[in-house]
Amino acid sequence: MKETKKMLKLKGEQYENSRNKVLELQEKIINSQHVEEASDHRPFLQKAFDKIFGFPTGRKFRERRSKWRR
């Protein structure tokens, strides 16, 4: 019983840590989209966001995504 409670607590902490990281990453992506100057980190952040949220990263998807930003 104690092990189950510990496991649940650990899973809860892992979930919170992951959620906080995703929120930080999302905030960085949003901020980088508002900045007009080119950033070295932008391609990395886009790939990371796509990977986390399961978006395709193919060329056609990028073309569609670039049209959405206009």
Secondary structure, 3 states (H helix, E strand, C coil): CHHHHHHHHHHHHHHHHHHHHHHHHHHHHHHHHHCCCCCCCHHHHHHHHHHHHCCCCCHHHHHHHHHHHC
